[in-house]
Amino acid sequence: MHEILTVQLGHHANHIATHFWNTQKESYFTYDPSAKPSPVDHDIHFRPGTNTRGEDTYTPRTLVYDLKGGFGGLKKWGGLYDQHLSIDDGIQEQGQKTIWKGKVSLQQDLHIPQSDYQKGLEQNDPHQSNLTTETVRYWSDYNRIFYHPRSVIQLNEDDINSSLSPFEKYETGEELFQNLDREEDILDRDLRPWAEECDQMQGIQVLTGANDAWAGFASRYVERIKDEFGKKVIWVWGVSEEQGKQSRAKQASKAFNAARMMSDLSMYVSMYVPLSIPAGSLPSYVELDRGSQWHTSALLSAALETTTLPSRLRADSQKHGLLDDLTAALNVNGNQHIGQLHCSVFAPETELRLPTIIEEKDDRMRSGYNDALIEEGGTENASVELDMNLSGEGRHYSTSERHVSSNHIFGGVECFRGNYQGDDGEANGDEIAYFRKRRRFANKAVIERYYTTVSYPVLDSFPSIFSDASDSRVSVRTSLSTSSQISKRIRELRTESHRIASLDEREALSNSLSEMAEAYEEGWDGGDDDDSED
């Protein structure tokens, strides 16, 4: 069945994951038995079950971790399992079952009420209250999914709103995980029951904060996953929150957290992809409130959901690719575990022209950032440019920097969804494989392309950030690649993290990051870049 387990760590990650799950459940499911099956295989991310009333259930294969107060008004048991308890109500109920017969003094935090949108969903009227940046306080405010009770895990040791002890330092996250794992094996308690339900698990994807204490928590968690599931593919998406106006000390602390996590994870992950909103201007069709996590997570989720869509497509519908296939296309040299994600969004009626397959005799030249293919006669076969770098960790990117000719692509995965036109890439598999081998031997990029006519759905829980949306959908093109530009970013992180690292940490971290950066430089001469795509 090739199931994928998801682990969500922290508030930023949970915002992105909420958009992701809403999209899966509300857009791809077909409830009419006579209707054409969806091209998306739901069993990959969802598990069937039965509640206490004997009713069939279908819940995400995910673990949702957040700090105390981070779940908002989410009910742990939801409407599927009879018990209508909030996260804190569950703790209260356990306290009432104690054998202590004396006087009990109960101290309870203020109850967080459900959002009006959630109340409307329970009354089968989601339009009762429209979502706005003012009304969305927590990711659960716009959640449309019922989670299995085992999915929801609140960490009561830290409070999300604490000003005295903010959850910001890398060491704080590491210490929290180690203490919890020491008391009760976290993988045995949380992850293993889900893994044992899978028939043929293709991998584990982790969404986590990347520049706060969740970075340290995630590093230790992924290390344990690697120890227990050594042969499984592990993808990590590291989310950097909006920087805004911050002191230099806080900026240095965030850079240190991101650098430490990148360094530590490199030993355990199959692929690590940083995620962030570009600090510079966005395309005119993106109307984003940078101060709203509901908004910023929606943009990142649309790109993530599109990039991973091949891993959910049915084998008999369109070209699909498991996480292992995507990893192989990106990590071409065996030591390139960091990818960078770019994205463009189009009106659904826009024709996305796929690059055509060109014969071996054609002399290809680069055309801008996206390696547009050009035949000898000058005919451009891939004219679409990707507008947003979503892996720059908040850096400003000028147009000239995005199109520098010195950026060498080692490997990549491009995903097209919407109204596409062009070669399907499957007409002559042997010939394509032959050209790919020749390009790999010549140290030239080979891009794996996936495409589907399934547009990205824009739900009522999704903010109106795309002006090109029509009929509640948009077309999306993403590119996930390993390139020499990653080396530059790693070296920048090394420099930025030096401001806060101790002497011992500085040397070890510097050496680790330098070694990682070299993996995106070896075997390539920047003065003779002739890479392109298949």
C-alpha positions in Angstrom: 0.0 0.0 0.0 3.1 2.3 0.4 1.8 4.2 3.4 3.5 7.4 4.6 3.5 8.4 8.3 3.6 12.0 9.2 5.1 13.6 12.4 4.1 17.2 13.1 6.3 19.1 15.6 5.2 22.5 16.8 2.8 25.3 16.0 4.4 26.5 12.7 4.4 22.9 11.4 0.9 22.3 12.5 -0.4 25.3 10.6 1.1 23.9 7.4 -0.1 20.4 8.1 -3.7 21.6 8.8 -3.9 23.0 5.3 -2.4 19.8 4.0 -4.9 17.5 5.7 -7.9 19.8 4.8 -6.9 19.5 1.2 -6.6 15.7 1.3 -9.9 15.0 3.0 -12.1 17.6 1.4 -10.8 17.5 -2.2 -9.6 14.1 -3.3 -12.1 11.8 -1.7 -14.9 10.3 -3.9 -17.9 9.3 -1.9 -20.1 8.2 -4.8 -19.4 4.5 -5.6 -20.4 5.0 -9.2 -18.0 8.0 -9.7 -14.6 7.7 -11.3 -12.0 6.8 -8.7 -9.8 9.7 -7.5 -6.2 9.7 -8.9 -5.0 10.1 -5.3 -4.7 7.0 -3.2 -6.2 7.9 0.1 -4.9 4.9 2.0 -1.3 6.2 1.7 -2.0 9.0 4.2 -5.3 7.8 5.9 -6.1 4.7 8.0 -9.4 3.0 8.2 -10.9 2.2 11.6 -14.0 1.6 13.6 -15.3 3.7 16.5 -17.1 2.5 19.6 -20.5 2.8 17.8 -19.4 0.4 15.1 -19.1 3.2 12.5 -16.2 3.2 9.9 -13.7 6.0 10.4 -10.9 7.4 8.2 -8.2 9.4 10.0 -4.8 10.7 9.1 -1.7 8.6 9.7 -0.1 11.4 11.7 1.2 12.4 15.1 0.5 16.0 16.2 2.8 17.4 18.8 2.3 20.9 20.3 3.0 22.7 23.6 0.4 23.4 26.3 -2.1 25.8 24.9 -1.1 25.2 21.3 -4.1 23.1 20.4 -6.6 25.9 20.9 -10.2 24.5 21.1 -9.4 21.2 19.5 -11.2 18.2 21.0 -9.0 15.2 21.6 -11.8 12.7 20.8 -13.7 14.8 18.3 -17.0 13.5 17.0 -15.9 10.1 16.1 -15.3 8.5 19.5 -18.2 9.6 21.7 -16.1 11.4 24.3 -16.3 15.1 23.6 -13.3 16.2 25.6 -10.8 18.9 25.1 -7.1 18.2 25.6 -7.2 19.5 29.2 -10.6 17.9 29.9 -8.9 14.5 29.3 -6.4 15.3 32.0 -9.2 16.4 34.4 -11.0 13.1 33.8 -7.9 11.1 34.6 -7.6 13.0 37.8 -11.2 12.2 38.8 -10.4 8.4 38.5 -7.7 8.5 41.2 -8.0 6.3 44.2 -7.5 9.3 46.5 -10.7 9.8 48.6 -9.6 13.0 50.3 -10.4 16.6 49.3 -9.2 17.5 45.8 -8.3 21.1 44.8 -8.4 21.4 41.0 -6.4 24.1 39.3 -7.4 24.4 35.6 -6.2 26.8 32.9 -8.7 29.0 31.2 -10.8 27.1 28.6 -10.1 28.0 25.0 -13.4 28.2 23.2 -13.9 26.8 19.7 -13.9 29.2 16.8 -17.1 30.2 15.2 -15.9 28.3 12.0 -15.6 25.1 14.0 -19.0 25.5 15.5 -20.4 26.0 12.0 -18.7 22.7 10.9 -20.3 20.9 13.8 -23.7 22.3 12.7 -23.0 21.3 9.1 -22.8 25.0 8.2 -19.2 26.0 7.7 -20.2 29.3 6.1 -21.8 30.4 9.3 -18.7 32.4 10.0 -16.0 33.4 7.5 -12.4 33.0 8.6 -10.3 36.2 8.8 -6.8 37.0 10.1 -8.5 38.4 13.2 -10.6 35.3 13.9 -7.9 32.7 13.3 -5.9 32.3 16.5 -4.8 28.7 16.4 -4.3 26.1 13.6 -7.3 24.2 15.0 -9.6 27.2 14.2 -9.7 26.2 10.6 -9.1 22.4 10.9 -11.6 20.3 9.0 -10.3 16.9 10.0 -11.1 14.4 12.7 -7.9 13.0 14.2 -7.6 9.7 15.9 -7.1 10.2 19.7 -3.7 8.6 19.5 -2.6 11.4 17.0 -3.0 14.3 19.5 -0.1 14.6 21.8 0.2 17.7 24.1 3.5 18.4 25.8 2.6 19.9 29.1 6.1 20.7 30.2 6.2 24.0 28.3 3.5 26.6 27.5 3.2 28.1 24.1 2.5 31.5 25.5 5.1 31.6 28.2 7.1 34.8 28.3 9.2 33.7 31.2 10.5 30.5 29.6 9.9 30.8 25.8 10.5 27.7 23.7 13.3 29.1 21.6 16.7 27.6 22.4 17.9 24.5 20.5 19.1 22.9 23.8 15.7 23.4 25.3 14.1 21.2 22.6 16.8 18.6 22.9 16.4 18.4 26.7 12.6 18.1 26.5 12.8 15.2 24.0 15.5 13.4 26.1 13.5 13.8 29.3 10.3 12.5 27.7 12.1 9.6 26.0 13.8 8.7 29.3 10.5 8.5 31.1 8.7 6.6 28.4 10.1 5.5 25.1 8.4 8.0 22.7 8.7 5.9 19.6 7.3 2.8 21.3 4.4 4.9 22.8 3.6 7.1 19.8 5.1 6.1 16.5 5.4 2.3 16.6 1.7 1.5 16.8 1.1 3.5 13.6 4.1 1.8 11.8 2.8 -1.6 12.8 -0.5 -0.9 11.1 1.2 -0.3 7.7 1.5 -3.0 5.1 4.4 -1.6 3.2 5.4 1.8 4.6 7.3 3.9 2.0 8.6 6.4 4.5 8.1 9.0 7.2 7.8 12.7 6.7 8.4 15.2 9.5 7.2 18.8 9.6 8.9 20.8 12.2 9.9 24.3 13.3 13.5 25.0 12.1 14.7 28.0 14.0 13.2 27.6 17.5 13.5 24.9 20.2 11.5 22.5 18.0 14.7 22.2 15.9 16.5 20.5 18.8 13.4 18.3 19.5 13.2 17.3 15.9 16.9 16.4 15.6 16.7 14.0 18.5 13.4 12.6 17.4 14.6 11.9 13.8 17.8 10.3 15.3 15.6 7.8 17.1 13.5 7.2 14.0 16.7 6.4 12.1 17.8 4.0 14.8 14.5 2.2 14.7 13.6 2.4 11.0 17.1 2.5 9.5 16.1 1.5 5.9 13.0 3.7 5.6 13.0 7.0 3.8 12.9 10.0 6.1 11.9 13.4 4.7 12.1 16.5 6.9 10.5 19.9 6.2 12.0 22.6 8.4 9.8 25.7 8.7 11.4 29.0 9.6 9.0 31.5 11.0 8.7 35.1 9.7 11.6 37.1 11.0 10.1 40.6 11.1 11.8 43.2 13.2 14.1 41.4 15.7 17.2 42.1 17.6 20.5 40.9 16.1 20.9 38.6 19.1 17.5 36.9 18.3 18.3 36.7 14.6 21.7 35.0 15.5 19.9 32.6 17.8 17.5 31.6 15.1 20.4 31.1 12.6 22.2 29.0 15.1 19.1 26.8 15.6 18.7 26.3 11.9 22.4 25.6 11.4 22.5 23.0 14.3 19.4 21.2 13.0 20.8 21.1 9.4 24.1 19.8 10.6 22.6 17.2 12.9 19.9 16.0 10.5 22.4 15.5 7.7 23.4 12.2 9.2 19.9 10.8 9.5 17.6 12.1 6.8 17.0 11.1 3.2 16.1 14.7 2.3 15.8 17.9 4.3 13.9 20.9 2.8 14.0 24.3 4.5 10.7 26.2 4.1 10.2 29.9 4.5 8.5 32.9 3.0 10.8 35.1 0.9 11.7 38.3 2.6 11.6 40.3 -0.6 8.5 41.2 -2.7 6.2 38.4 -3.8 4.5 38.0 -7.2 1.6 40.3 -7.8 -0.9 37.5 -7.7 0.1 36.6 -4.1 -1.7 38.7 -1.5 -0.1 37.7 1.8 -0.4 39.0 5.3 3.0 38.2 6.7 1.8 38.5 10.2 -0.7 35.7 9.9 0.5 32.1 10.2 -2.8 31.1 8.6 -1.7 33.0 5.4 2.0 32.2 5.4 1.4 28.5 6.1 -1.1 28.3 3.3 1.5 29.3 0.7 4.1 26.9 2.0 1.5 24.1 2.2 0.4 24.6 -1.4 4.0 24.1 -2.6 4.7 21.1 -0.2 1.4 19.4 -1.1 2.2 19.8 -4.9 5.8 18.6 -4.6 4.8 15.4 -2.7 1.7 14.7 -4.8 3.5 12.0 -6.9 3.9 9.9 -3.8 0.1 9.7 -3.4 -1.0 9.2 -7.0 -2.3 5.8 -7.9 0.0 3.6 -10.0 -2.7 3.0 -12.6 -3.7 6.6 -13.1 -0.8 8.8 -14.0 3.0 8.8 -13.5 3.6 8.4 -9.8 6.8 8.3 -7.7 7.5 7.0 -4.2 9.5 9.0 -1.7 12.4 6.7 -2.5 12.1 7.6 -6.2 12.0 11.4 -5.5 15.1 11.0 -3.2 17.0 9.2 -5.9 16.3 12.0 -8.4 17.6 14.6 -5.9 20.5 12.9 -4.2 22.5 12.0 -7.3 25.9 11.9 -5.7 24.9 10.1 -2.5 25.8 13.0 -0.1 23.3 15.7 -1.1 20.5 15.6 1.4 19.3 19.2 1.3 16.9 20.4 -1.3 15.5 23.9 -2.3 11.9 24.4 -3.2 10.6 26.9 -5.8 7.0 27.5 -6.8 4.8 29.4 -9.2 1.0 29.6 -9.2 -1.2 30.2 -12.2 -4.9 30.7 -13.1 -6.4 27.2 -13.6 -7.1 27.9 -17.3 -3.4 28.6 -18.0 -1.7 26.0 -20.2 1.5 24.8 -18.5 3.7 23.8 -21.4 5.9 20.9 -20.5 9.4 20.8 -22.0 9.6 18.3 -24.9 12.1 15.5 -25.1 15.0 16.5 -27.3 17.2 14.2 -29.2 20.8 13.6 -28.1 22.3 15.6 -30.9 20.7 18.9 -29.7 23.0 21.3 -28.1 21.3 22.6 -25.0 22.0 25.9 -23.3 20.7 27.3 -20.0 18.0 29.9 -20.2 17.5 31.6 -16.9 17.1 30.1 -13.4 14.8 27.3 -14.4 17.2 25.7 -16.9 14.7 26.2 -19.8 15.8 23.9 -22.6 16.8 25.5 -25.9 17.3 23.7 -29.1 20.0 24.5 -31.6 17.6 26.6 -33.5 16.8 28.7 -30.5 13.3 27.4 -29.8 12.6 27.5 -26.1 10.8 24.5 -24.8 10.3 25.4 -21.2 9.4 29.1 -20.9 7.7 29.0 -17.4 9.8 30.6 -14.7 9.2 29.8 -11.0 8.5 33.0 -9.1 9.2 32.1 -5.5 12.2 30.6 -3.6 10.6 29.0 -0.6 13.8 27.7 0.8 15.8 30.9 1.2 15.0 31.1 5.0 13.7 34.6 4.7 16.5 36.0 2.6 16.1 38.7 -0.1 16.7 37.4 -3.6 17.1 39.8 -6.4 16.1 38.9 -10.0 19.7 38.8 -11.0 20.6 36.5 -8.2 17.8 34.1 -9.1 19.1 33.8 -12.6 22.8 33.6 -12.0 24.5 31.3 -14.6 26.8 29.9 -11.9 24.0 28.0 -10.2 24.5 24.3 -11.1 21.6 21.9 -10.8 22.6 18.4 -9.8 19.2 16.8 -9.7 15.6 17.8 -9.4 11.9 16.9 -9.2 9.4 19.1 -11.1 5.7 18.8 -10.5 3.0 20.2 -12.8 -0.6 20.2 -11.8 -3.4 21.8 -13.8 -3.9 22.3 -17.5 -0.6 21.1 -19.0 0.4 20.6 -22.6 3.5 18.7 -23.8 5.3 15.4 -24.0 4.1 13.0 -21.4 7.7 11.7 -20.9 6.5 8.0 -21.2 6.5 7.5 -25.0 9.9 5.9 -25.1 11.1 4.8 -21.7 14.3 3.1 -22.9 15.4 6.1 -24.8 14.7 8.4 -21.9 16.7 6.1 -19.6 19.6 6.1 -22.0 19.7 9.9 -22.2 19.5 10.2 -18.4 22.5 7.8 -18.0 24.6 9.8 -20.4 23.8 13.0 -18.7 24.7 11.6 -15.3 28.0 10.4 -16.6 28.6 13.8 -18.0 27.8 15.4 -14.7 24.8 17.1 -16.1 21.4 17.6 -14.4 18.6 15.1 -14.8 15.2 16.4 -13.8 12.4 13.9 -13.0 9.0 15.4 -14.0 5.6 14.5 -12.7 2.3 16.0 -13.9 -1.4 15.6 -13.3 -4.6 17.4 -14.3 -5.6 17.6 -10.7 -5.5 21.3 -9.9 -4.8 22.6 -6.4 -8.1 23.1 -4.6 -8.8 26.4 -2.7 -11.1 25.5 0.2 -13.1 27.9 2.4 -10.6 27.1 5.1 -7.8 28.4 2.8 -7.2 32.2 2.9 -7.7 34.2 -0.3 -4.0 34.7 -1.0 -4.1 33.8 -4.8 -5.8 36.4 -6.9 -5.6 34.0 -9.9 -7.8 31.5 -8.2 -10.9 30.6 -10.3 -13.6 28.2 -9.5 -11.9 27.5 -6.2 -8.7 26.1 -7.7 -5.3 27.1 -9.1 -2.6 25.5 -11.2 0.7 25.0 -9.5 4.2 24.2 -10.7 7.0 23.4 -8.2 10.7 22.5 -8.5 12.6 20.8 -5.8 16.3 20.5 -6.6 19.8 20.0 -5.2 22.1 22.8 -6.6 25.3 24.7 -5.9 23.2 27.5 -4.5 22.7 25.4 -1.4 26.4 25.5 -0.7 26.2 29.3 -0.5 23.4 29.2 1.9 25.1 26.6 4.2 28.2 28.8 4.3 26.0 31.9 5.2 24.4 29.9 8.0 27.8 29.0 9.3 28.9 32.6 9.4 25.6 33.8 11.1 25.7 31.0 13.7 29.2 31.9 14.8 27.9 35.0 16.7 26.2 32.8 19.3 27.9 29.5 19.3 30.4 28.6 22.1 34.0 28.0 21.2 33.6 24.2 21.3 30.3 24.3 19.3 31.7 26.7 16.8 34.6 24.5 15.7 32.5 21.3 15.4 29.6 23.1 13.7 31.8 25.0 11.3 33.6 21.8 10.2 30.3 19.9 9.8 28.7 22.7 7.7 31.8 23.2 5.6 31.8 19.5 4.8 28.1 19.6 3.8 28.7 22.7 1.6 31.5 20.9 -0.3 29.0 18.2 -1.3 27.3 20.8 -3.6 30.6 21.9 -5.2 32.5 18.7 -5.9 32.8 17.6 -9.5 31.6 20.9 -10.9 33.6 23.7 -12.4 31.6 26.9 -12.1 33.3 28.3 -15.2 31.9 25.6 -17.5 28.3 25.0 -16.6 26.4 23.2 -19.2 23.7 21.6 -17.3 20.1 21.2 -18.4 17.2 18.9 -18.1 15.7 15.9 -19.7 
